[in-house]
Amino acid sequence: MPDPEQLSEDRGLKELFTSYPLETLEILVPALLAERGRPTRIVPVTQESALPDLGEPSRFLDLALRCEWATGKPTFILLVEHWSEARKVHLDRILFYLVALRLKHDGAEVLPVVLVTDPTDREVPQSLESTILGQPVFTFHVRIERIGPELLPRLRSLQNLVAAVLSALAYRRLHQDAVDVLIMALRLMAASHAPVDEIRRYLPLAAKLAKMQDKDEPRFRRRLSEDPTVGNVLDDMKAEGMALGEARGEARGEARGEARGLARGKVLLIRQMATQGQISIDQAKRMLNQMIATGEVPAAIGEEGLRQLG
């Protein structure tokens, strides 16, 4: 299984939500889809924001999905902030991102959702208020999402890959054995009818959410080979040279492979923004050059993106 130091839960979730935006909406804002129907367009958006002091090299939003409808309903942006530790939830940072989105996307409604994957029950702040000299300055609320056992019936019924991967968080609260948790999540991944390569791609993330350790892998392999509900997936993986050990090797020796995939995703987002007129070609090139200079994307991938921009 992936080395905890090399597979980032945060990056994995961003990639999952960006790859499957509609499925993400189905889980995080089902009431929106019930009220407005499916969006005609969902676009992951990003922007540069000079964050004051967050101690992180990246200056990009965690994840924002811009949703549009053909019927003239207002544009809606789902801002997803992921925190693996409840004690670190930083509402000022989320407010900063929300204001930046409102300024950039005039007239858009922005809903901030805080996805907390901390297995503890530590309380998470949901609002931020400021009153000076008895005068209310602002009140800011976020939606807190903790994927717990109560959501399992819904996650099973959705039968999509996002729900299946996130089910590891819910199962983790019911079972202490990480192998049990990952097997149950993998059953849902198989039931989602996602392509085998997509199951393989997100298996390391599910393992991360399940809190799998290297020492658990031999037992996981045995359980996997004996489980009839996921046997076909395992056979397909082996047939394509994609056995679990290789998936582990990718996630581990491939901080490379994961980083390359995520880097390509970032470059693609910037190219899409330029193509759609959200930013100019020159702005896109500056962003890519900065990402190359800071090491946020490998030089080869960044330079390929620059060539494609013309």
QUIQUI-V138301 format. One record per pair of residues at least 6 apart in sequence whose C-alpha atoms are under 8 Angstrom apart, sorted by the first residue. I is the first residue (numbers start at 0). J is the second residue. If there is no record, write none. Layout:
# QUIQUI-V138301
[[I,J] [I,J]]
This chain:
# QUIQUI-V138301
[[0,203] [0,206] [0,211] [0,212] [0,213] [0,216] [0,244] [0,246] [0,247] [0,248] [0,250] [0,251] [1,203] [1,206] [1,207] [1,212] [1,213] [1,247] [1,248] [1,250] [1,251] [2,212] [2,213] [2,250] [2,251] [3,207] [5,250] [5,251] [5,254] [6,203] [6,204] [6,207] [6,250] [6,251] [6,254] [6,257] [8,83] [8,204] [8,207] [8,208] [9,81] [9,82] [9,83] [10,261] [11,201] [11,204] [12,204] [13,61] [13,62] [14,261] [14,264] [15,161] [15,201] [16,22] [16,23] [16,161] [17,43] [17,62] [17,64] [19,161] [20,41] [20,43] [20,64] [21,41] [22,159] [22,160] [22,161] [22,162] [23,161] [24,32] [25,32] [26,154] [26,162] [27,112] [27,144] [32,38] [35,72] [37,68] [38,66] [38,67] [38,68] [38,69] [39,66] [39,67] [39,68] [39,69] [40,65] [40,66] [40,67] [40,68] [41,64] [41,65] [41,66] [41,67] [42,64] [42,65] [42,66] [43,62] [43,63] [43,64] [43,65] [43,268] [44,62] [44,63] [44,64] [44,65] [44,268] [44,272] [45,59] [45,60] [45,62] [45,63] [45,268] [45,269] [46,59] [46,60] [47,58] [47,59] [47,60] [48,58] [48,59] [48,96] [48,99] [49,58] [50,58] [56,293] [57,295] [60,96] [61,78] [61,79] [61,80] [61,81] [62,78] [62,79] [62,80] [63,76] [63,77] [63,78] [63,79] [64,76] [64,77] [64,78] [65,74] [65,75] [65,76] [65,77] [66,74] [66,75] [66,76] [66,77] [67,73] [67,74] [67,75] [68,74] [73,106] [73,107] [73,108] [74,106] [74,107] [74,108] [75,107] [75,108] [75,109] [75,110] [76,107] [76,108] [76,109] [76,110] [77,109] [77,110] [77,111] [77,112] [78,97] [78,109] [78,110] [78,111] [78,112] [79,111] [79,112] [79,113] [79,114] [80,93] [80,111] [80,112] [80,113] [80,114] [81,113] [81,114] [81,115] [81,116] [82,88] [82,113] [82,114] [82,115] [82,116] [82,117] [83,115] [83,116] [83,117] [84,115] [84,116] [84,117] [85,115] [85,116] [85,117] [85,121] [85,122] [85,123] [86,121] [86,123] [88,123] [88,124] [90,124] [90,126] [90,127] [91,127] [93,111] [94,139] [97,109] [97,111] [100,109] [101,107] [101,108] [101,109] [110,141] [110,142] [111,141] [111,142] [112,141] [112,142] [112,143] [112,144] [113,141] [113,142] [113,143] [113,144] [114,143] [114,144] [114,145] [115,143] [115,144] [115,145] [115,146] [116,145] [116,146] [116,168] [118,168] [118,171] [118,172] [123,143] [125,140] [125,141] [125,142] [125,143] [126,138] [126,139] [126,140] [126,141] [127,138] [127,139] [127,140] [128,135] [128,136] [128,137] [128,138] [128,139] [129,135] [129,136] [129,137] [129,138] [130,136] [130,137] [146,165] [146,166] [146,168] [146,169] [147,168] [147,169] [147,170] [147,172] [148,169] [148,170] [148,172] [148,173] [149,169] [150,169] [151,166] [151,169] [151,170] [154,162] [154,163] [154,166] [155,162] [155,163] [155,187] [158,187] [158,188] [158,190] [158,191] [158,192] [159,188] [159,191] [159,192] [159,193] [160,187] [160,188] [160,191] [160,193] [160,198] [163,184] [163,185] [163,187] [163,188] [163,191] [164,184] [164,185] [164,187] [164,188] [164,201] [164,202] [164,204] [164,205] [165,184] [165,205] [165,208] [166,184] [167,180] [167,181] [167,183] [167,184] [167,205] [167,206] [167,208] [167,209] [168,208] [168,209] [170,180] [170,183] [170,184] [171,177] [171,180] [171,209] [174,180] [177,209] [177,210] [177,211] [177,215] [178,209] [178,211] [178,215] [178,218] [178,219] [180,209] [181,205] [181,206] [181,209] [181,211] [182,219] [182,222] [182,223] [184,205] [185,202] [185,205] [185,229] [186,228] [186,229] [188,198] [189,198] [189,228] [189,229] [189,232] [195,232] [195,235] [195,236] [196,236] [199,236] [199,241] [199,246] [200,246] [202,246] [203,246] [203,247] [203,250] [220,243] [223,229] [223,230] [223,233] [224,230] [224,233] [233,242] [235,241] [236,242] [236,243] [249,255] [249,256] [249,257] [250,256] [250,257] [258,296] [259,296] [259,297] [259,300] [262,295] [262,296] [262,297] [262,300] [263,296] [263,300] [266,287] [266,300] [266,301] [266,304] [267,304] [269,283] [269,286] [269,287] [270,283] [270,304] [270,308] [272,278] [272,283] [273,279] [273,280] [273,283] [280,308] [284,305] [284,308] [287,301] [287,304] [287,305] [288,301] [290,296] [290,301] [291,297] [291,298] [291,301]]
